[in-house]
Amino acid sequence: MRIILIFLTCSSLLFSSCIDILEDMVLRKDGTGIYTYITDLSGMYKGGMMKMLPKQEQGEGNDKMPDMDTLITGKELAAKDTGGNSAIWEKVTMRIEANEDKELYKVTFKLAFDHVDEIAYVMKNINKVSGSANKAGASDNSGLSGKLDGLTVSYSFDGKSFKRVTETVPVQGEDENRDMMKMFLDDATYKVVYHFPSKIKGTTLKDAQISDNTLTKEVKILDIMDDKKPFDGMVKFK
């Protein structure tokens, strides 16, 4: 139960300046690979934000966040997928790390995919299966994975080129809420690091850094919220 409460805390603090996201992908020539999505909330320790955690999480008379290093396997999520594709979750792991002394608070999602199409399916449904597993009564869209809610991305790879397309972006809501969200997200970053099977010939991703077969780009999360789609584009290989 404590794990669920910490997940919910991550969700409630998702849209704050204490968040940094890393999307890392290792893509092999046969189309298989490893997709890693890391939500780093370690910035919560700055400015006393950790004091905002529910008292039951900290324990009576204890202001310290409980340490944790928990691994959730896909087997725990597979039974929650009613869409007929439960086998895909066998390739998934989720790790939650929290250590106040090290000022560490991180959620790491990893998928060992057989095809890049699997990434979109899992990321679209991860909150649903995680929420369904929540016995504390949270909704299916509670953000238990720590991922940026509302962001839907698809990927394609044909051996000679790779393409990333943002299908939907997080909904910003009313003007007043949008302005507050932008204030909280001012320093928040989103970084992609893609490792391809061949040397990169060229890309349509503006301002991306290329080193042999690796592409790197970092932007403010506000760019994504403003529907600029900074990571959309194509990469071609030699």
C-alpha positions in Angstrom: 0.0 0.0 0.0 2.9 2.3 0.7 4.1 1.9 -2.8 0.8 3.0 -4.2 0.7 6.1 -2.1 4.2 7.1 -3.3 3.1 6.5 -6.9 0.2 8.8 -6.3 2.5 11.4 -4.8 4.6 11.2 -8.0 1.5 11.8 -10.0 0.4 14.8 -8.1 3.8 16.4 -8.4 4.3 15.4 -12.1 3.6 19.0 -13.3 6.2 20.8 -11.2 9.6 22.3 -11.7 11.1 19.3 -9.9 10.7 16.9 -12.8 13.2 15.8 -15.5 12.3 13.1 -18.0 14.7 11.0 -20.0 13.6 8.9 -22.9 16.4 6.5 -24.0 16.1 3.9 -26.7 18.6 1.3 -28.0 17.5 0.1 -31.4 19.0 -3.0 -33.0 19.2 -3.8 -36.7 16.5 -6.4 -36.5 14.1 -3.9 -35.0 14.3 -5.2 -31.4 15.7 -3.1 -28.6 15.4 -1.5 -25.2 13.2 1.5 -24.4 13.7 3.2 -21.1 11.6 6.1 -19.7 12.9 7.7 -16.5 11.0 10.3 -14.5 13.4 11.9 -12.1 11.6 13.7 -9.2 14.7 14.1 -7.0 14.2 17.9 -7.2 11.4 17.4 -4.6 14.1 17.5 -2.0 14.8 21.1 -2.8 12.9 23.9 -1.3 11.3 21.7 1.4 8.8 20.1 -1.1 9.3 16.7 0.6 7.5 18.2 3.7 4.3 18.3 1.6 4.1 14.5 1.6 1.1 13.0 3.5 1.8 12.4 7.2 0.9 8.7 6.9 3.7 8.3 4.4 6.3 9.9 6.7 5.1 8.3 9.9 4.1 10.1 13.1 7.0 12.1 14.5 9.2 11.4 11.5 9.8 13.9 8.8 11.9 11.6 6.7 10.7 9.9 3.5 10.9 6.1 3.8 13.7 4.6 1.7 12.7 2.3 -1.1 14.1 0.4 -4.0 11.2 -1.7 -5.5 11.0 -3.6 -8.8 7.6 -4.3 -10.3 7.6 -6.9 -13.0 5.4 -7.1 -16.0 3.7 -10.3 -14.6 2.0 -8.1 -12.0 0.6 -5.9 -14.8 -0.2 -8.6 -17.4 -3.4 -9.7 -15.7 -4.7 -6.2 -15.7 -4.6 -5.8 -19.5 -8.1 -6.7 -20.8 -7.2 -5.7 -24.3 -6.0 -9.1 -25.4 -2.3 -8.2 -25.4 -1.3 -9.2 -21.9 1.9 -11.1 -23.1 3.6 -7.8 -24.0 3.8 -6.9 -20.3 6.1 -9.8 -19.7 8.8 -7.6 -21.3 8.2 -4.7 -18.9 9.8 -3.7 -15.6 9.2 -0.7 -13.4 11.5 0.4 -10.6 10.8 3.0 -7.9 13.8 4.4 -6.0 13.6 6.8 -3.0 16.4 7.8 -0.7 16.3 11.1 1.2 20.0 10.9 2.2 21.0 10.7 -1.4 18.2 13.1 -2.5 17.0 10.4 -4.9 13.4 10.0 -6.1 13.1 8.2 -9.4 10.6 6.1 -11.4 12.2 4.0 -14.2 10.1 2.2 -16.8 11.8 -0.3 -19.1 10.5 -2.3 -22.1 12.5 -5.0 -24.0 10.6 -4.6 -27.3 10.5 -6.9 -30.3 9.2 -4.1 -32.5 9.0 -0.4 -32.0 5.2 -0.6 -32.3 5.1 -2.1 -28.9 6.4 1.1 -27.3 3.3 3.1 -28.2 0.9 0.3 -27.0 2.6 -0.1 -23.6 3.0 3.7 -22.9 -0.6 4.3 -23.9 -1.9 1.6 -21.5 0.6 1.6 -18.6 -1.4 4.1 -16.5 -4.5 2.0 -17.1 -3.1 -1.3 -15.9 -1.2 0.4 -13.0 -4.4 2.2 -11.9 -6.4 -0.9 -12.1 -3.9 -2.5 -9.7 -4.4 0.3 -7.3 -6.4 -1.0 -4.3 -6.5 2.5 -2.8 -9.2 3.5 -5.3 -7.2 5.7 -7.7 -8.5 6.2 -11.2 -7.1 4.4 -14.2 -5.4 7.6 -15.3 -3.7 8.2 -12.0 -0.2 8.4 -13.5 1.2 5.5 -11.5 3.9 5.0 -14.0 5.4 8.4 -13.5 5.1 9.2 -17.2 3.9 12.5 -18.7 0.1 11.9 -18.8 -1.6 12.7 -22.1 1.6 12.4 -24.3 1.0 9.7 -27.0 3.9 9.0 -29.4 4.3 6.4 -32.2 7.6 5.1 -33.7 8.4 3.4 -37.0 11.6 1.7 -38.2 12.3 0.1 -41.6 16.0 -0.6 -41.3 17.1 2.5 -43.3 15.2 5.2 -41.4 13.5 5.9 -38.0 10.5 8.1 -37.5 8.9 9.6 -34.3 5.4 11.1 -34.4 3.6 12.8 -31.5 -0.1 12.0 -31.9 -1.4 13.9 -28.8 0.0 16.2 -26.2 -1.1 16.7 -22.6 -4.3 18.8 -22.2 -3.6 22.1 -20.6 -7.1 23.0 -19.4 -8.4 26.5 -18.6 -6.2 29.6 -19.1 -5.7 30.1 -15.4 -4.6 26.5 -14.9 -2.4 26.7 -18.0 -0.6 29.8 -16.7 0.1 28.1 -13.3 1.3 25.0 -15.0 3.7 27.0 -17.1 5.1 28.6 -14.0 5.7 25.2 -12.3 7.2 23.7 -15.5 9.6 26.6 -16.2 12.7 24.5 -15.4 11.4 21.1 -16.2 13.3 19.2 -19.0 12.6 16.4 -21.4 15.6 14.6 -23.1 15.8 11.9 -25.7 18.8 9.8 -26.4 18.5 7.3 -29.3 21.1 4.7 -30.1 20.7 3.4 -33.6 22.2 0.3 -35.3 24.0 2.3 -38.0 25.8 5.6 -38.3 23.4 8.5 -38.8 23.3 10.0 -42.2 20.9 12.9 -41.4 17.8 14.0 -39.5 14.9 16.4 -39.7 15.1 17.0 -35.9 16.2 20.6 -35.6 19.0 21.2 -33.1 19.6 17.5 -32.4 23.2 16.5 -31.5 24.6 13.6 -33.5 27.6 11.4 -32.7 28.1 8.5 -35.0 25.0 6.3 -34.3 23.6 8.3 -31.4 21.1 11.2 -31.4 20.5 13.5 -28.4 18.2 16.4 -27.9 16.9 18.2 -24.8 14.1 20.7 -24.5 11.9 22.3 -21.9 8.7 20.3 -21.1 6.9 23.6 -21.9 7.8 23.1 -25.5 5.8 19.9 -25.5 2.9 21.4 -23.6 2.8 24.2 -26.2 2.3 21.5 -28.9 5.6 22.3 -30.6 6.4 18.6 -30.9 10.2 19.1 -30.8 11.2 15.5 -31.1 9.0 14.6 -34.1 10.9 13.8 -37.3 12.9 11.3 -39.3 16.4 9.9 -38.9 18.2 8.2 -41.8 21.1 5.9 -41.6 24.1 5.2 -43.9 
